[in-house]
Amino acid sequence: MKAFSFVTCATTIAVITLASAITPAIANNADANFQEETANNTICSFLVTKEVGSTVNIRKGPSTNSPIVATLKRGDVVRAVRRSGSWVKLAARAYGRPPKETFKPLNGWVNNQFINGCSEDQFDRWRK
């Protein structure tokens, strides 16, 4: 439970106690749904850089002027959704390998020069 106090002129005017709206069962179900949706509706891709050990900026929007929301390393596996111009929309960061692959939400964009598809038939997908 979380308690919130609202203070005006140093006087407490209300205290509200809220129970978490998401129970563990709902949270687990939501995560299972996210895992399944990500696996079924995104394209396995990995980040590339010109130099080993380099990083790639993941941005809030499809522009170098957009704020950076994450920085990933060369070889990190992500799940991509679509392309807009020279930018690719990311949905998740992938961990492990199928069938035990798991996903963590990653809402951002990467320039298509820094991403390749995981499989041979998808390798150049984001540059065409």
C-alpha positions in Angstrom: 0.0 0.0 0.0 1.1 3.5 -0.8 0.1 6.6 1.2 0.0 10.0 -0.4 -0.3 13.3 1.6 -1.3 16.5 0.0 0.0 19.6 1.7 -1.1 23.2 1.2 0.6 26.0 3.3 2.2 23.4 5.5 -1.2 21.9 6.4 -2.1 18.4 5.5 -5.5 18.4 3.8 -5.8 14.8 2.9 -4.2 11.4 3.3 -5.1 8.8 0.7 -4.0 5.2 1.0 -4.0 3.2 -2.2 -3.7 -0.5 -2.7 -1.7 -1.6 -5.7 -4.1 -2.0 -8.6 -2.0 -4.7 -10.1 -1.9 -8.0 -8.2 1.0 -10.4 -8.7 -1.2 -12.7 -10.8 -2.2 -9.9 -13.1 1.4 -8.7 -13.4 2.6 -12.2 -14.3 -0.1 -12.5 -16.8 0.7 -9.1 -18.3 4.4 -10.1 -18.5 3.5 -13.4 -20.2 1.3 -11.5 -22.7 4.2 -9.0 -23.4 6.6 -11.9 -23.9 4.3 -13.7 -26.3 3.3 -10.5 -28.2 7.0 -9.5 -28.6 8.1 -12.9 -29.8 5.3 -13.1 -32.3 5.1 -9.5 -33.6 8.6 -8.2 -33.8 11.7 -8.9 -35.8 14.9 -10.2 -34.1 17.7 -7.8 -34.8 21.1 -6.9 -33.4 23.1 -3.7 -33.1 26.2 -3.1 -35.1 29.0 -0.5 -34.8 32.1 0.1 -36.8 34.3 -0.5 -33.7 34.3 -3.3 -31.2 33.2 -2.0 -27.8 31.3 1.0 -29.2 27.8 1.9 -28.1 24.7 2.9 -30.0 22.2 5.6 -28.8 18.6 4.6 -28.7 16.4 7.7 -29.0 12.9 8.7 -28.0 12.0 9.7 -31.5 13.4 9.1 -35.1 15.9 12.0 -35.0 19.4 12.7 -33.7 17.8 15.7 -32.0 15.5 13.4 -30.0 16.6 12.6 -26.4 18.6 9.5 -25.7 16.5 6.9 -23.8 19.1 4.1 -23.7 22.6 3.2 -24.8 23.3 -0.3 -26.0 26.5 -2.1 -27.1 27.5 -3.7 -30.3 25.9 -7.2 -30.6 23.0 -6.5 -28.2 19.9 -8.2 -29.4 16.7 -6.1 -29.8 13.2 -6.7 -31.2 12.2 -4.2 -33.9 8.8 -3.3 -35.2 9.0 -1.1 -38.2 11.1 1.4 -40.2 10.4 5.0 -40.8 12.9 6.6 -43.3 16.3 5.7 -42.0 15.1 5.0 -38.5 13.9 1.7 -36.9 11.4 1.5 -34.1 12.4 -0.8 -31.2 10.0 -2.6 -28.9 12.2 -4.6 -26.6 15.7 -5.7 -25.6 16.1 -9.5 -25.9 18.0 -11.7 -23.4 19.0 -15.3 -23.9 18.2 -17.5 -26.9 15.1 -19.2 -28.1 13.2 -21.0 -26.7 14.2 -19.4 -23.4 14.6 -15.9 -24.8 13.0 -13.1 -22.6 12.2 -9.5 -23.4 12.4 -6.2 -21.5 10.4 -3.3 -22.9 12.5 -0.8 -24.9 10.5 2.0 -26.5 12.9 3.8 -28.8 14.4 4.4 -32.2 17.8 3.6 -33.7 19.3 4.7 -37.0 19.2 1.9 -39.6 23.0 2.0 -40.1 23.3 0.5 -36.6 20.9 -2.5 -36.9 20.8 -5.8 -38.8 18.3 -8.6 -38.8 19.3 -11.8 -36.9 18.7 -14.3 -39.7 20.3 -14.4 -43.1 17.0 -13.7 -44.9 16.4 -10.7 -42.6 20.0 -9.4 -42.4 19.5 -6.3 -44.6 15.8 -5.8 -43.8 16.2 -2.4 -42.2 18.3 -0.9 -45.0 16.1 -1.7 -48.0 
